[in-house]
Amino acid sequence: MEKINCDVLVVGGGLAGLRAAIESKKYVKDVIILTKGYVGKGGCSSISEGILNAPLSENDSSDLYYEDIMKGSANVSDPKLAKILSQNTKSAILSLEDYGIQYKKENGNFVLNLSGGNSVARTVRVEPPGPGCGRIIPLKLMEYAKNNDIKFLEGKHLIKLFEKKGRVVSGIVCDGKNFLEISFKSIIIATGGAGNIYRNSTNPSDVEGDGYYLGLDVGASLIDMEYVQFFPTVALKSYLVLPFIFTDGAVLLNSKGERFIGKYDSNLLEKTTRDVMSRAIFTEALEGRGTDGGVFISYKEVPEDFLKTKYSKELEFFLTKGIDLTKDNLLVKPSCHFFMGGLKINDKCETNVKGLYACGETAGGVHGANRLAGNALAETLVFGEIAGRNASEFALINDFDYIDTKNYIESLPKHTESSSEKELIKEIKEIMWRYLGIIRNKEGITTAIKEFSEIKNKFEKINSTQNYLEYFKLRNILFVAQAVAISALERTESRGAHYRSDYPNEDKNWKKAIIIKKGFDIEHEAR
C-alpha cells in the first residue's frame, strides 16, 4: 500500500475546505486537499446561490446580527461561536474581493437584501446573479489554491482515521479499488453535511455525512444532530427559490388558492424562518390542501417591471422549462437542505481529539436549532480561516506519528461481483424522510431506530462487496441516520427545525444541547 504524508490534510474540496487550506498554507509547507470529487466543483458551495450575510449598513451591527443568530437558533447556538460569526463575516466577505469575487452594488454600495430570520437587510449576492451563481466563489479559490502550491488529491475517499494517545495521526484513503495511507500532523474535516441521507434533498449526491462518521469513530463528539433544516421552496426537484422574492411581494398559495402562511406565522408571514415555512407547506399538503406534496408561489403580486429586471435570470430559466412566472404559479415543496449539527468544536475549531479540526457544515453548534438564510457560506469563510490557522499552528509544534493499519485493511470485506448496499441505502433514505423529516413523533422515531438496527445487522454480516465505496457510503449513512434518530428521540420538545407533534411546544427545561459521544452515549450541555 502506497504511503504519503503532509503537514495539514484538508478533507473536502468545497468552500470551507478551500478557505482552510489557503489559510494553512500561510504557515506550513505541505497542504493537501483530499476530496471525493474535484476541488471547487463538489459539495453544496458549488451549487449555491451566492448569498452571504454581514452587517454592512448603518442600521446594522455585529451585536444586532448576533441577536438575530441567537433568536433564529431558538437560543441554543453556542454563544461563543455565534459571536465569532457575527463579528467576522464582514471582513470575510470583503476579503473575497481579493480573489476576484464581485458583489451586486449600486453607486458603489452593496445591494442588501432581507432574508428569512434576519431583522434587517444584510444579505449580499455575488455577480452576476442567477441560478447557481455562487459556484464562482469556490472556483476562484480553487484557482488561487492551485497557483499557490496546495496539492489536490481528487477522486479519493477518506474511509478511516487512526489515533494514537488521543491524537489523530493518519488515515486510509480509497478510490474504489486501491488503498492509500496518509499521515499528517493535523487534519481539518470540511466534508459538508449529510443532506443525502434523505430521499428528497437539495444537496449534491456526494454530501453523505462522511465527516460525522470519521470524527465520532476516532473519538470526537457530535452536537445538535436532531436539528436538520429543510429548504421550504424547492422547484423542479433541486431549484432553490430564494426568500428575496417574498420580501418583494410574492406569496404562498395552497391548492385552494388560499394564502395560508398567516396561520403559522401571523407576524412575519412569508418572511418567516425556513423551519416554520417548511412545516406550514408540509402540513398544508398533509391535510389535503397541497399539490403533489407541495404548494404554489404566486409572483403576480410582484410588480412586473420589477420582476423583469431584478429577477430576469430566474424568468429566463423557468421559461426554458415552460413556466412563465409573470402568469403561472410555481409549484414548490420542501427538501432536506442543511445540517445544523455536526462535530463539536471550540472557538479554535478544535474537536476533543488532538490534531482534529472541523469547519463548515461538518461542524456543529454555530446555528443551534435553525440557521438563518445567508449564514451558510459566511460560516464556511469565517470558520475555514480559523480552522486553517489553528491546524497549521498545531502542525508546527508536532511531528508525524505512525500506527500500523494492516489489520484494518485485512478486516474489510472481500471484493465480489454483487452486493446489496444500494438497496439498503435507499431504504435508509426512505425511513429518514418518513419518520425523521419535517414533523416527527415518538412512534415514528422508535420505528426508525428499530429499522436502522435491522439494517445494521445486515451491514455487519456483509463479508464481500462489489464496490468498496458503496460499502463505506452505507456505513456512513447508517451511522448518521442513527445519530439523528437518537438525538430526535432524546429531545422531548419542539425547537427550531426539530418539530415533534407529540411535544409541539418549546420547553424551557430543554435549553441545552445534546452531545453524542463514541458508542452513541449521550450528554447534555446547558445553553
RODO-2510 file (C-alpha; in nm, 4 decimals, decimal comma):
residues 527
     n   res          X          Y          Z
     1     m     0,0000     0,0000     0,0000
     2     e     0,1329     0,3410    -0,1016
     3     k     0,2076     0,5868     0,1795
     4     i     0,2280     0,9669     0,1688
     5     n     0,2346     1,2475     0,4262
     6     c     0,1706     1,6195     0,4648
     7     d     0,1721     1,8870     0,7319
     8     v    -0,2010     1,9618     0,7140
     9     l    -0,4604     1,7432     0,5443
    10     v    -0,7868     1,9140     0,4496
    11     v    -1,0716     1,6739     0,3748
    12     g    -1,3300     1,8340     0,1484
    13     g    -1,2878     2,0460    -0,1637
    14     g    -1,5730     2,2916    -0,1110
    15     l    -1,5574     2,6475     0,0153
    16     a    -1,4820     2,5629     0,3804
    17     g    -1,2030     2,3262     0,2820
    18     l    -1,0527     2,5689     0,0336
    19     r    -1,0563     2,8573     0,2788
    20     a    -0,8963     2,6360     0,5444
    21     a    -0,6275     2,5123     0,3057
    22     i    -0,5411     2,8622     0,1851
    23     e    -0,5026     2,9812     0,5438
    24     s    -0,2933     2,6774     0,6418
    25     k    -0,0578     2,7351     0,3508
    26     k     0,0424     3,0705     0,5011
    27     y     0,2154     2,8848     0,7853
    28     v     0,3189     2,5357     0,6687
    29     k     0,4775     2,3926     0,3550
    30     d     0,2764     2,0822     0,2664
    31     v    -0,1021     2,1190     0,2481
    32     i    -0,3189     1,8628     0,0696
    33     i    -0,6878     1,8913    -0,0147
    34     l    -0,8430     1,5448    -0,0335
    35     t    -1,1847     1,5219    -0,1981
    36     k    -1,4195     1,2588    -0,3387
    37     g    -1,4798     1,4689    -0,6486
    38     y    -1,2934     1,7686    -0,7871
    39     v    -1,1693     2,0604    -0,5792
    40     g    -1,4002     2,3613    -0,6121
    41     k    -1,6587     2,1664    -0,8097
    42     g    -1,8287     1,9474    -0,5500
    43     g    -2,0371     1,9839    -0,2374
    44     c    -2,3064     2,2387    -0,1625
    45     s    -2,0957     2,5508    -0,2219
    46     s    -2,0600     2,4506    -0,5876
    47     i    -2,4371     2,4827    -0,6410
    48     s    -2,5059     2,7694    -0,4001
    49     e    -2,6963     3,0834    -0,4861
    50     g    -2,4085     3,3048    -0,3737
    51     i    -2,5777     3,4792    -0,0815
    52     l    -2,3863     3,5825     0,2317
    53     n    -2,4780     3,7749     0,5458
    54     a    -2,2777     4,0545     0,7041
    55     p    -2,3576     4,3745     0,8974
    56     l    -2,2740     4,6202     0,6197
    57     s    -2,5289     4,9006     0,6651
    58     e    -2,5502     5,1944     0,9047
    59     n    -2,8602     5,0489     1,0735
    60     d    -2,6888     4,7152     1,1337
    61     s    -2,4134     4,5964     1,3661
    62     s    -2,2375     4,2795     1,4737
    63     d    -2,4338     4,2946     1,8006
    64     l    -2,7693     4,3063     1,6191
    65     y    -2,6535     4,0300     1,3869
    66     y    -2,5557     3,8204     1,6904
    67     e    -2,9003     3,8755     1,8429
    68     d    -3,0630     3,7547     1,5200
    69     i    -2,8430     3,4439     1,5094
    70     m    -2,9343     3,3568     1,8675
    71     k    -3,3038     3,4261     1,8165
    72     g    -3,3100     3,2256     1,4943
    73     s    -3,1310     2,9401     1,6694
    74     a    -3,4091     2,9249     1,9312
    75     n    -3,1403     3,0439     2,1742
    76     v    -2,9354     2,7238     2,1637
    77     s    -2,6450     2,8254     1,9403
    78     d    -2,3098     2,8056     2,1126
    79     p    -2,2871     3,1764     2,2048
    80     k    -1,9092     3,1878     2,1568
    81     l    -1,9368     3,0515     1,8030
    82     a    -2,2332     3,2747     1,7174
    83     k    -2,0365     3,5772     1,8387
    84     i    -1,7370     3,4799     1,6250
    85     l    -1,9603     3,4508     1,3184
    86     s    -2,1315     3,7851     1,3760
    87     q    -1,8022     3,9689     1,4313
    88     n    -1,6093     3,8263     1,1356
    89     t    -1,8435     3,7910     0,8380
    90     k    -1,7886     4,1479     0,7209
    91     s    -1,4128     4,1062     0,6827
    92     a    -1,4607     3,7575     0,5357
    93     i    -1,6975     3,8827     0,2674
    94     l    -1,4783     4,1799     0,1816
    95     s    -1,1743     3,9511     0,1559
    96     l    -1,3378     3,7573    -0,1274
    97     e    -1,2964     4,0623    -0,3497
    98     d    -0,9211     3,9952    -0,3335
    99     y    -0,9886     3,6668    -0,5171
   100     g    -1,1890     3,8385    -0,7903
   101     i    -1,5376     3,7895    -0,6488
   102     q    -1,7797     4,0706    -0,7334
   103     y    -2,0992     4,1584    -0,5469
   104     k    -2,4109     4,3325    -0,6661
   105     k    -2,3673     4,7036    -0,5934
   106     e    -2,5365     5,0332    -0,6764
   107     n    -2,3346     5,3563    -0,6728
   108     g    -2,0502     5,1669    -0,5094
   109     n    -2,2633     5,0405    -0,2218
   110     f    -2,3646     4,6818    -0,1550
   111     v    -2,7206     4,5945    -0,2530
   112     l    -2,8539     4,4407     0,0673
   113     n    -3,1492     4,2025     0,0768
   114     l    -3,3680     4,0955     0,3679
   115     s    -3,3523     3,7174     0,4155
   116     g    -3,5630     3,4948     0,6378
   117     g    -3,4968     3,5315     1,0110
   118     n    -3,2855     3,8473     0,9745
   119     s    -3,4278     4,1652     1,1297
   120     v    -3,2595     4,3983     0,8788
   121     a    -3,1341     4,3715     0,5218
   122     r    -2,7803     4,2275     0,5413
   123     t    -2,7628     3,9681     0,2636
   124     v    -2,5322     4,0337    -0,0314
   125     r    -2,5240     3,8338    -0,3540
   126     v    -2,2411     3,7687    -0,5952
   127     e    -2,2457     3,8978    -0,9511
   128     p    -2,3654     3,8032    -1,1989
   129     p    -2,6866     3,6781    -1,0319
   130     g    -2,8806     3,3759    -1,1477
   131     p    -2,9336     3,0077    -1,0689
   132     g    -2,6225     2,8554    -0,9116
   133     c    -2,4250     3,1797    -0,9328
   134     g    -2,2426     3,1004    -0,6076
   135     r    -2,0244     2,8423    -0,7829
   136     i    -1,7879     3,1223    -0,8809
   137     i    -1,6630     3,1521    -0,5204
   138     p    -1,5107     2,8037    -0,4784
   139     l    -1,3854     2,8129    -0,8370
   140     k    -1,1920     3,1355    -0,7729
   141     l    -1,0464     2,9980    -0,4502
   142     m    -0,9584     2,6717    -0,6258
   143     e    -0,7575     2,8652    -0,8850
   144     y    -0,5777     3,0525    -0,6084
   145     a    -0,5018     2,7320    -0,4176
   146     k    -0,3657     2,5620    -0,7283
   147     n    -0,1444     2,8595    -0,8090
   148     n    -0,0064     2,8608    -0,4542
   149     d     0,1212     2,5033    -0,4479
   150     i    -0,1625     2,3486    -0,2481
   151     k    -0,1816     1,9875    -0,3620
   152     f    -0,5067     1,8243    -0,4732
   153     l    -0,5870     1,4575    -0,4154
   154     e    -0,9078     1,4138    -0,6144
   155     g    -1,1463     1,1234    -0,6694
   156     k    -1,0492     0,9593    -0,3417
   157     h    -1,2431     0,8890    -0,0216
   158     l    -1,1081     0,9084     0,3326
   159     i    -1,2589     0,5970     0,4914
   160     k    -1,0894     0,5694     0,8299
   161     l    -0,8902     0,7783     1,0780
   162     f    -0,6447     0,6438     1,3346
   163     e    -0,5478     0,7946     1,6688
   164     k    -0,2550     0,7340     1,8992
   165     k    -0,2585     0,8507     2,2607
   166     g    -0,5550     1,0800     2,1985
   167     r    -0,4135     1,2402     1,8833
   168     v    -0,5268     1,1653     1,5283
   169     v    -0,2205     1,0759     1,3204
   170     s    -0,3191     0,9079     0,9934
   171     g    -0,5953     0,7818     0,7683
   172     i    -0,6793     0,5335     0,4956
   173     v    -0,7917     0,6575     0,1546
   174     c    -0,9766     0,4527    -0,1089
   175     d    -1,0578     0,5172    -0,4748
   176     g    -1,2924     0,2189    -0,5039
   177     k    -1,0305    -0,0496    -0,5542
   178     n    -0,6954     0,0657    -0,4200
   179     f    -0,5967     0,1921    -0,0759
   180     l    -0,3556     0,4665     0,0271
   181     e    -0,2231     0,5511     0,3730
   182     i    -0,1750     0,9183     0,4521
   183     s    -0,0025     1,0564     0,7620
   184     f    -0,0358     1,4161     0,8758
   185     k     0,0486     1,6450     1,1640
   186     s    -0,3067     1,7800     1,1769
   187     i    -0,6294     1,7336     0,9833
   188     i    -0,9279     1,9558     0,9032
   189     i    -1,2570     1,7870     0,8205
   190     a    -1,4689     2,0017     0,5883
   191     t    -1,6793     1,7384     0,4131
   192     g    -2,0095     1,9225     0,4464
   193     g    -2,3320     1,7897     0,5919
   194     a    -2,5447     1,4833     0,5275
   195     g    -2,8379     1,6004     0,3169
   196     n    -2,8383     1,2882     0,1042
   197     i    -2,9390     1,0601     0,3870
   198     y    -3,2908     1,1837     0,2986
   199     r    -3,4942     1,0812    -0,0046
   200     n    -3,5602     1,4445    -0,1002
   201     s    -3,2559     1,6697    -0,0795
   202     t    -3,1199     1,9873    -0,2340
   203     n    -2,7642     1,8644    -0,1781
   204     p    -2,5324     1,7135    -0,4409
   205     s    -2,5019     1,3355    -0,4312
   206     d    -2,1601     1,3451    -0,2613
   207     v    -2,2905     1,5044     0,0620
   208     e    -2,3458     1,1976     0,2793
   209     g    -2,2182     1,2665     0,6311
   210     d    -1,8655     1,1301     0,5862
   211     g    -1,7111     1,3764     0,8304
   212     y    -1,9599     1,2945     1,1038
   213     y    -1,8679     0,9271     1,0892
   214     l    -1,4937     0,9859     1,0625
   215     g    -1,4882     1,2216     1,3580
   216     l    -1,7010     1,0221     1,6006
   217     d    -1,5302     0,6962     1,5063
   218     v    -1,1933     0,8368     1,6113
   219     g    -1,3273     0,9850     1,9362
   220     a    -1,4691     1,3305     1,8591
   221     s    -1,8194     1,4269     1,9751
   222     l    -2,1278     1,5245     1,7757
   223     i    -2,3677     1,8005     1,8777
   224     d    -2,7178     1,9166     1,7717
   225     m    -2,7771     1,6256     1,5328
   226     e    -3,1554     1,6462     1,5751
   227     y    -3,1609     1,9841     1,4010
   228     v    -3,1983     1,9285     1,0267
   229     q    -3,3107     2,2192     0,8106
   230     f    -3,5461     2,1673     0,5209
   231     f    -3,5481     2,4253     0,2442
   232     p    -3,9174     2,5074     0,2080
   233     t    -3,9389     2,6221    -0,1526
   234     v    -3,7685     2,3841    -0,3944
   235     a    -3,8918     2,3774    -0,7537
   236     l    -3,8178     2,1181    -1,0211
   237     k    -3,6522     1,8852    -0,7647
   238     s    -3,3423     2,0978    -0,6995
   239     y    -3,4021     2,4667    -0,7827
   240     l    -3,3959     2,6821    -0,4684
   241     v    -3,6429     2,9702    -0,4752
   242     l    -3,4674     3,2245    -0,2543
   243     p    -3,6524     3,4243     0,0137
   244     f    -3,5895     3,7621    -0,1537
   245     i    -3,8942     3,7099    -0,3736
   246     f    -4,1202     3,7136    -0,0680
   247     t    -3,9691     4,0410     0,0505
   248     d    -4,0600     4,1797    -0,2911
   249     g    -4,4235     4,0711    -0,2688
   250     a    -4,4624     3,7083    -0,3792
   251     v    -4,6998     3,4926    -0,1716
   252     l    -4,7626     3,1248    -0,0997
   253     l    -5,0917     2,9682    -0,2077
   254     n    -5,2338     2,6236    -0,1345
   255     s    -5,4305     2,4129    -0,3812
   256     k    -5,7474     2,6080    -0,2936
   257     g    -5,5809     2,9356    -0,3852
   258     e    -5,5636     3,0429    -0,0203
   259     r    -5,2755     3,2441     0,1238
   260     f    -5,2182     3,0197     0,4253
   261     i    -4,8928     3,1295     0,5893
   262     g    -5,0691     3,3592     0,8382
   263     k    -5,1927     3,0522     1,0259
   264     y    -4,8324     2,9596     1,1023
   265     d    -4,6655     3,2999     1,1458
   266     s    -4,9080     3,5910     1,1632
   267     n    -4,6257     3,8405     1,2132
   268     l    -4,3548     3,7644     0,9547
   269     l    -4,5848     3,5830     0,7067
   270     e    -4,3752     3,4654     0,4076
   271     k    -4,0672     3,6290     0,5592
   272     t    -4,0691     3,3670     0,8353
   273     t    -3,7820     3,1288     0,9067
   274     r    -3,7281     2,8187     0,6966
   275     d    -3,8391     2,5717     0,9632
   276     v    -4,1769     2,7426     1,0069
   277     m    -4,2345     2,7683     0,6316
   278     s    -4,1349     2,4043     0,5762
   279     r    -4,3809     2,2836     0,8411
   280     a    -4,6515     2,5073     0,7007
   281     i    -4,6132     2,3676     0,3486
   282     f    -4,5806     2,0103     0,4759
   283     t    -4,8956     2,0486     0,6897
   284     e    -5,0997     2,2027     0,4081
   285     a    -5,0086     1,9084     0,1850
   286     l    -5,0664     1,6543     0,4632
   287     e    -5,4153     1,7927     0,5310
   288     g    -5,5172     1,7771     0,1663
   289     r    -5,4553     2,1363     0,0625
   290     g    -5,1373     2,0673    -0,1331
   291     t    -5,0428     1,9587    -0,4826
   292     d    -4,8012     1,6682    -0,5261
   293     g    -4,6674     1,7269    -0,1751
   294     g    -4,6191     2,0997    -0,2255
   295     v    -4,7850     2,4393    -0,2686
   296     f    -4,7547     2,7290    -0,5114
   297     i    -4,5681     3,0581    -0,5210
   298     s    -4,7583     3,3380    -0,6900
   299     y    -4,5349     3,6020    -0,8477
   300     k    -4,8309     3,8116    -0,9642
   301     e    -4,8061     4,0353    -0,6580
   302     v    -4,4547     4,1451    -0,7626
   303     p    -4,4626     4,4477    -0,9983
   304     e    -4,3966     4,3106    -1,3471
   305     d    -4,1315     4,5661    -1,4421
   306     f    -3,9511     4,4908    -1,1151
   307     l    -3,9823     4,1174    -1,1758
   308     k    -3,8338     4,1524    -1,5243
   309     t    -3,5294     4,3449    -1,4015
   310     k    -3,4282     4,2074    -1,0603
   311     y    -3,5343     3,8506    -1,1415
   312     s    -3,4577     3,8397    -1,5133
   313     k    -3,2306     3,5338    -1,4830
   314     e    -3,4984     3,3415    -1,2941
   315     l    -3,7622     3,4377    -1,5506
   316     e    -3,5381     3,3198    -1,8342
   317     f    -3,4593     2,9918    -1,6578
   318     f    -3,8208     2,8976    -1,5921
   319     l    -3,9284     2,9985    -1,9430
   320     t    -3,6941     2,7259    -2,0700
   321     k    -3,8986     2,4866    -1,8542
   322     g    -4,2297     2,6095    -1,9960
   323     i    -4,3202     2,8233    -1,6936
   324     d    -4,3949     3,1962    -1,7272
   325     l    -4,3618     3,3408    -1,3770
   326     t    -4,5485     3,6574    -1,4781
   327     k    -4,8576     3,4423    -1,5390
   328     d    -4,8063     3,0955    -1,3907
   329     n    -4,7874     2,9849    -1,0294
   330     l    -4,4761     2,7849    -0,9418
   331     l    -4,5058     2,4516    -0,7600
   332     v    -4,2582     2,4202    -0,4716
   333     k    -4,2043     2,1664    -0,1946
   334     p    -3,9622     2,1202     0,0973
   335     s    -3,6398     1,9179     0,0733
   336     c    -3,3573     1,8416     0,3167
   337     h    -3,1124     2,1274     0,2888
   338     f    -2,8732     2,1715     0,5806
   339     f    -2,7481     2,0042     0,8980
   340     m    -2,7149     2,2456     1,1892
   341     g    -2,5456     1,9714     1,3916
   342     g    -2,2018     1,8237     1,3418
   343     l    -1,8691     1,7701     1,5119
   344     k    -1,8452     1,9650     1,8364
   345     i    -1,5798     2,2366     1,8146
   346     n    -1,4462     2,5172     2,0317
   347     d    -1,3603     2,8714     1,9250
   348     k    -1,0415     2,7418     1,7577
   349     c    -1,2348     2,4823     1,5531
   350     e    -1,0699     2,2107     1,7632
   351     t    -1,2593     1,8930     1,8432
   352     n    -1,1867     1,6994     2,1624
   353     v    -0,9339     1,4866     1,9690
   354     k    -0,5882     1,6416     1,9414
   355     g    -0,4954     1,7425     1,5879
   356     l    -0,8539     1,7088     1,4586
   357     y    -1,0314     2,0258     1,3429
   358     a    -1,3664     2,0812     1,1720
   359     c    -1,5324     2,3698     0,9882
   360     g    -1,8235     2,4488     0,7610
   361     e    -2,1319     2,2297     0,7748
   362     t    -1,9250     1,9464     0,9213
   363     a    -1,9004     2,1444     1,2465
   364     g    -2,1961     2,1846     1,4810
   365     g    -2,3028     2,4403     1,7383
   366     v    -2,2865     2,7582     1,5306
   367     h    -2,6531     2,7664     1,4261
   368     g    -2,8285     2,5911     1,7124
   369     a    -3,1803     2,4801     1,6215
   370     n    -3,2055     2,6753     1,2970
   371     r    -2,9736     2,8532     1,0519
   372     l    -3,0570     3,1966     0,9166
   373     a    -3,0728     3,2306     0,5395
   374     g    -2,7391     3,3695     0,4196
   375     n    -2,5284     3,2259     0,7019
   376     a    -2,4019     2,9058     0,5370
   377     l    -2,1394     3,0482     0,3011
   378     a    -2,0455     3,3135     0,5555
   379     e    -1,9806     3,0395     0,8111
   380     t    -1,7522     2,8472     0,5754
   381     l    -1,5322     3,1525     0,5246
   382     v    -1,5107     3,2580     0,8887
   383     f    -1,4500     2,9164     1,0411
   384     g    -1,2475     2,7874     0,7467
   385     e    -0,9925     3,0598     0,8167
   386     i    -0,9923     2,9824     1,1897
   387     a    -0,9523     2,6086     1,1333
   388     g    -0,6701     2,6601     0,8852
   389     r    -0,4762     2,8899     1,1140
   390     n    -0,5062     2,6714     1,4245
   391     a    -0,4464     2,3402     1,2465
   392     s    -0,1250     2,4758     1,0966
   393     e    -0,0110     2,6096     1,4348
   394     f    -0,0632     2,2603     1,5777
   395     a     0,1340     2,1122     1,2868
   396     l     0,4257     2,3464     1,3517
   397     i     0,4818     2,2134     1,7045
   398     n     0,4032     1,8445     1,6455
   399     d     0,5806     1,5839     1,4349
   400     f     0,4465     1,2833     1,2475
   401     d     0,3475     0,9739     1,4394
   402     y     0,2642     0,6367     1,2936
   403     i     0,0345     0,3435     1,3592
   404     d     0,0048     0,0031     1,1932
   405     t    -0,3055    -0,0028     0,9691
   406     k    -0,2547    -0,3501     0,8223
   407     n    -0,5123    -0,5202     1,0453
   408     y    -0,7830    -0,2747     0,9436
   409     i    -0,7311    -0,3346     0,5718
   410     e    -0,7366    -0,7098     0,6250
   411     s    -1,0665    -0,6842     0,8160
   412     l    -1,2542    -0,5291     0,5235
   413     p    -1,4954    -0,7319     0,3071
   414     k    -1,3509    -0,9079     0,0063
   415     h    -1,4338    -0,7999    -0,3467
   416     t    -1,7221    -0,9767    -0,5219
   417     e    -1,9392    -0,9335    -0,8299
   418     s    -2,2637    -0,8447    -0,6493
   419     s    -2,3732    -0,6861    -0,3211
   420     s    -2,6783    -0,5271    -0,1545
   421     e    -2,5520    -0,1873    -0,0345
   422     k    -2,7546     0,0241    -0,2808
   423     e    -3,0852    -0,1295    -0,1730
   424     l    -3,0069    -0,0718     0,1944
   425     i    -2,9017     0,2893     0,1279
   426     k    -3,2322     0,3559    -0,0490
   427     e    -3,4187     0,2022     0,2436
   428     i    -3,2429     0,4322     0,4931
   429     k    -3,3311     0,7413     0,2887
   430     e    -3,6986     0,6427     0,2829
   431     i    -3,7004     0,5840     0,6595
   432     m    -3,5384     0,9225     0,7215
   433     w    -3,7953     1,1052     0,5091
   434     r    -4,0913     0,9181     0,6584
   435     y    -4,0020     0,9273     1,0283
   436     l    -3,7265     1,1867     1,0815
   437     g    -3,8258     1,4591     0,8405
   438     i    -4,0154     1,7828     0,8925
   439     i    -4,2653     1,6502     1,1506
   440     r    -4,1631     1,3786     1,3977
   441     n    -4,3105     1,1846     1,6914
   442     k    -4,2072     0,9094     1,9314
   443     e    -4,3822     0,6318     1,7415
   444     g    -4,2117     0,7219     1,4152
   445     i    -3,8685     0,7775     1,5677
   446     t    -3,8722     0,4468     1,7571
   447     t    -3,9849     0,2705     1,4399
   448     a    -3,6898     0,4259     1,2558
   449     i    -3,4446     0,3201     1,5276
   450     k    -3,5752    -0,0363     1,5106
   451     e    -3,5421    -0,0467     1,1320
   452     f    -3,1916     0,1018     1,1478
   453     s    -3,0962    -0,1733     1,3933
   454     e    -3,2147    -0,4349     1,1453
   455     i    -3,0156    -0,2704     0,8656
   456     k    -2,7103    -0,2562     1,0922
   457     n    -2,7364    -0,6317     1,1470
   458     k    -2,7398    -0,6818     0,7698
   459     f    -2,4445    -0,4458     0,7260
   460     e    -2,2345    -0,6269     0,9857
   461     k    -2,2904    -0,9541     0,8021
   462     i    -2,1513    -0,8191     0,4746
   463     n    -1,8304    -1,0123     0,4068
   464     s    -1,7943    -0,9264     0,0392
   465     t    -1,8721    -0,6198    -0,1682
   466     q    -1,8854    -0,5283    -0,5346
   467     n    -1,7841    -0,1685    -0,4659
   468     y    -1,5919    -0,0545    -0,1591
   469     l    -1,7241     0,2996    -0,1984
   470     e    -2,0854     0,1798    -0,1757
   471     y    -1,9908    -0,0225     0,1317
   472     f    -1,8435     0,2818     0,3078
   473     k    -2,1335     0,5011     0,1936
   474     l    -2,3786     0,2605     0,3574
   475     r    -2,1705     0,2591     0,6751
   476     n    -2,1601     0,6391     0,6936
   477     i    -2,5260     0,6993     0,6060
   478     l    -2,6464     0,4379     0,8541
   479     f    -2,4304     0,5896     1,1250
   480     v    -2,5565     0,9451     1,0689
   481     a    -2,9175     0,8265     1,0481
   482     q    -2,8813     0,6615     1,3884
   483     a    -2,7287     0,9777     1,5367
   484     v    -3,0192     1,1908     1,4121
   485     a    -3,2752     0,9414     1,5420
   486     i    -3,1176     0,9094     1,8872
   487     s    -3,0973     1,2870     1,9289
   488     a    -3,4520     1,3403     1,7996
   489     l    -3,5898     1,0844     2,0440
   490     e    -3,3961     1,2384     2,3322
   491     r    -3,5290     1,5919     2,2756
   492     t    -3,8867     1,5758     2,4067
   493     e    -3,9885     1,9212     2,2863
   494     s    -4,0128     2,1177     1,9627
   495     r    -3,7396     2,3726     1,8977
   496     g    -3,6349     2,5316     1,5702
   497     a    -3,6067     2,2769     1,2910
   498     h    -3,6789     1,9885     1,5313
   499     y    -4,0570     1,9572     1,5484
   500     r    -4,2354     1,6796     1,7345
   501     s    -4,6123     1,6562     1,7021
   502     d    -4,6284     1,4765     2,0394
   503     y    -4,4323     1,7605     2,2049
   504     p    -4,5384     2,0593     1,9914
   505     n    -4,4145     2,3322     2,2264
   506     e    -4,0761     2,4628     2,3298
   507     d    -3,9752     2,3579     2,6826
   508     k    -3,7555     2,5943     2,8859
   509     n    -3,6031     2,2910     3,0582
   510     w    -3,4589     2,1864     2,7212
   511     k    -3,2463     2,4980     2,6713
   512     k    -2,9438     2,2751     2,6293
   513     a    -2,7540     2,0889     2,3608
   514     i    -2,7476     1,7137     2,3065
   515     i    -2,3981     1,5714     2,2638
   516     i    -2,3300     1,2256     2,1211
   517     k    -2,0047     1,0547     2,2117
   518     k    -1,8451     0,7433     2,0664
   519     g    -2,0702     0,4427     2,1229
   520     f    -2,3753     0,6741     2,0972
   521     d    -2,3546     0,7741     2,4635
   522     i    -2,5477     1,0964     2,5298
   523     e    -2,4602     1,4048     2,7341
   524     h    -2,6312     1,7429     2,7746
   525     e    -2,4695     2,0871     2,7729
   526     a    -2,6513     2,3912     2,9115
   527     r    -2,7172     2,6836     2,6832
***
